[in-house]
């Protein structure tokens, strides 16, 4: 990244910004050329929540990114009727499954590019498997919890691997713990 004007940064490698950053630019404050949006393709309507993440990822493969460091919009977050903050178990599971699908799509594209950022995406995928395993424990579906926890072994940090191992070994034993953890939590 480099400064091109006061308060304006140019990211010549936006893929790194999108994949490595904890968050990405909000769509509400993005301006995208029509031809670039068409080249990236439409939103994936199969996704429930991260369709913007996956779209921005596809944009980052095509062009540089300019960032204007000043508020362009006001974004209401954490409202009770928000798609991404709904605390109902089925809505959470659908959302996490969508996040997982989006990260897997991103991972597949990065493998094809032989990207150095594969590890970061693997860590996100492992975290999502762990979160889904925890939610399965909350729901009392211990067979699913074990299956999801087993998928979390394949990547991620040691902490996530240990938590997945604990769920895999004794999912029923973690039922109450994860009920307390996830009760009313918006993610």
C-alpha positions as CSV (number, residue, x, y, z in Angstrom):
1,X,0.0,0.0,0.0
2,X,1.1,3.6,-0.6
3,X,-0.4,7.0,-0.1
4,X,-1.5,8.6,-3.3
5,X,-3.2,11.7,-1.8
6,X,-4.0,13.0,1.7
7,X,-6.2,10.3,3.2
8,X,-6.1,8.0,0.2
9,X,-4.3,4.8,0.0
10,X,-3.6,2.6,-3.0
11,X,-3.5,-1.1,-2.5
12,X,-1.7,-2.5,-5.5
13,X,-2.1,-6.1,-4.1
14,X,-5.6,-5.9,-2.7
15,X,-5.8,-9.7,-2.5
16,X,-3.5,-9.5,0.5
17,X,-5.7,-6.8,2.1
18,X,-8.9,-8.8,1.6
19,X,-7.6,-12.2,2.6
20,X,-5.3,-11.2,5.5
21,X,-7.3,-8.4,7.1
22,X,-9.7,-9.1,9.9
23,X,-12.4,-7.3,8.0
24,X,-12.9,-5.9,4.5
25,X,-14.5,-2.7,3.2
26,X,-18.2,-2.5,3.6
27,X,-20.1,-2.7,0.3
28,X,-22.3,0.3,1.4
29,X,-19.2,2.5,1.1
30,X,-17.7,1.0,-2.1
31,X,-17.7,2.5,-5.5
32,X,-17.0,0.0,-8.2
33,X,-16.8,0.6,-12.0
34,X,-19.7,-1.1,-13.8
35,X,-17.3,-3.0,-16.1
36,X,-15.3,-4.3,-13.1
37,X,-18.4,-5.4,-11.3
38,X,-19.6,-7.2,-14.4
39,X,-16.2,-8.9,-14.8
40,X,-16.3,-10.1,-11.2
41,X,-19.8,-11.5,-11.7
42,X,-22.9,-11.3,-9.6
43,X,-23.4,-11.9,-5.9
44,X,-23.6,-15.6,-5.0
45,X,-27.2,-15.8,-3.8
46,X,-26.6,-19.2,-2.2
47,X,-24.6,-17.5,0.5
48,X,-26.4,-16.2,3.6
49,X,-24.3,-13.4,5.0
50,X,-20.9,-13.5,3.4
51,X,-21.9,-12.8,-0.2
52,X,-20.2,-9.4,0.1
53,X,-16.9,-11.0,1.3
54,X,-16.9,-13.4,-1.6
55,X,-17.7,-10.6,-4.1
56,X,-15.0,-8.3,-2.7
57,X,-12.5,-11.2,-2.9
58,X,-13.4,-11.7,-6.6
59,X,-12.9,-7.9,-7.2
60,X,-9.5,-8.1,-5.5
61,X,-8.4,-10.6,-8.1
62,X,-9.1,-8.1,-10.9
63,X,-8.0,-4.6,-9.9
64,X,-6.2,-2.4,-7.5
65,X,-8.1,-0.9,-4.6
66,X,-8.2,2.7,-3.4
67,X,-9.1,3.4,0.2
68,X,-10.4,6.8,1.3
69,X,-9.9,7.1,5.0
70,X,-13.0,9.1,5.9
71,X,-16.6,8.1,6.6
72,X,-18.7,7.7,3.4
73,X,-21.8,6.1,4.9
74,X,-23.3,5.4,8.3
75,X,-23.7,1.6,8.8
76,X,-26.1,0.3,11.5
77,X,-24.6,-2.8,13.1
78,X,-25.7,-5.3,15.7
79,X,-29.5,-4.7,15.3
80,X,-31.7,-7.4,16.5
81,X,-33.3,-8.1,13.1
82,X,-29.9,-8.1,11.2
83,X,-29.2,-11.0,8.9
84,X,-25.7,-11.5,10.3
85,X,-26.6,-10.9,14.0
86,X,-29.7,-13.2,14.3
87,X,-29.1,-15.4,17.4
88,X,-31.5,-18.2,16.5
89,X,-29.6,-21.5,16.2
90,X,-30.8,-22.4,12.7
91,X,-30.0,-18.9,11.4
92,X,-26.5,-19.2,13.0
93,X,-25.9,-22.6,11.5
94,X,-27.0,-21.4,8.0
95,X,-24.8,-18.3,8.4
96,X,-21.7,-20.3,9.5
97,X,-22.3,-22.8,6.7
98,X,-22.3,-19.9,4.2
99,X,-19.2,-18.4,5.7
100,X,-17.5,-21.8,5.4
101,X,-18.6,-22.1,1.8
102,X,-17.3,-18.6,1.0
103,X,-13.9,-19.3,2.6
104,X,-13.7,-22.6,0.7
105,X,-14.3,-20.8,-2.6
106,X,-11.6,-18.3,-1.7
107,X,-9.2,-21.1,-0.7
108,X,-9.8,-22.9,-4.0
109,X,-9.0,-19.7,-6.0
110,X,-5.9,-19.1,-3.9
111,X,-4.6,-22.7,-4.4
112,X,-4.9,-22.1,-8.2
113,X,-2.8,-18.9,-7.8
114,X,-0.3,-20.6,-5.5
115,X,-0.9,-17.8,-3.0
116,X,1.2,-17.3,0.2
117,X,-2.1,-16.5,2.0
118,X,-3.4,-20.1,2.0
119,X,-2.6,-20.6,5.7
120,X,-4.7,-17.6,6.8
121,X,-7.7,-19.0,4.9
122,X,-7.1,-22.5,6.3
123,X,-7.2,-20.9,9.8
124,X,-10.5,-19.3,9.1
125,X,-12.0,-22.5,7.7
126,X,-10.8,-24.4,10.8
127,X,-12.4,-21.7,13.1
128,X,-15.7,-22.0,11.2
129,X,-15.6,-25.8,11.6
130,X,-15.0,-25.4,15.3
131,X,-17.8,-22.8,15.6
132,X,-20.2,-25.2,13.8
133,X,-19.1,-28.1,16.1
134,X,-19.8,-25.9,19.1
135,X,-23.3,-25.0,17.8
136,X,-24.0,-28.7,17.2
137,X,-23.0,-29.4,20.9
138,X,-25.5,-26.6,21.9
139,X,-28.2,-28.3,19.8
140,X,-27.4,-31.7,21.4
141,X,-26.4,-33.2,18.0
142,X,-23.3,-34.9,19.2
143,X,-22.8,-37.1,16.1
144,X,-22.7,-33.9,14.0
145,X,-20.5,-32.2,16.6
146,X,-17.9,-34.9,16.3
147,X,-18.0,-34.9,12.5
148,X,-17.5,-31.1,12.4
149,X,-14.8,-31.2,15.0
150,X,-12.9,-33.8,13.0
151,X,-13.0,-31.4,10.0
152,X,-11.4,-28.7,12.2
153,X,-8.2,-30.8,12.7
154,X,-7.0,-30.1,9.1
155,X,-5.9,-26.5,9.6
156,X,-5.9,-23.7,12.0
157,X,-4.0,-22.8,15.1
158,X,-3.2,-25.2,17.9
159,X,-5.9,-23.7,20.1
160,X,-8.6,-24.5,17.6
161,X,-7.2,-28.0,17.0
162,X,-7.3,-28.7,20.8
163,X,-10.8,-27.4,21.1
164,X,-11.9,-29.6,18.2
165,X,-10.1,-32.6,19.8
166,X,-12.0,-31.9,23.0
167,X,-15.4,-31.8,21.2
168,X,-14.5,-34.9,19.2
169,X,-13.5,-36.9,22.3
170,X,-16.5,-35.9,24.5
171,X,-19.2,-33.8,22.7
172,X,-21.8,-34.4,25.3
173,X,-19.5,-33.2,28.1
174,X,-19.2,-29.8,26.4
175,X,-23.0,-29.4,25.9
176,X,-23.6,-27.1,28.9
177,X,-20.4,-25.2,28.5
178,X,-21.2,-24.2,24.9
179,X,-24.8,-23.5,25.8
180,X,-23.6,-20.9,28.2
181,X,-21.0,-19.6,25.7
182,X,-23.5,-19.1,22.8
183,X,-26.6,-18.1,24.8
184,X,-27.7,-14.8,23.3
185,X,-24.4,-14.3,21.6
186,X,-24.6,-12.6,18.2
187,X,-22.0,-13.7,15.7
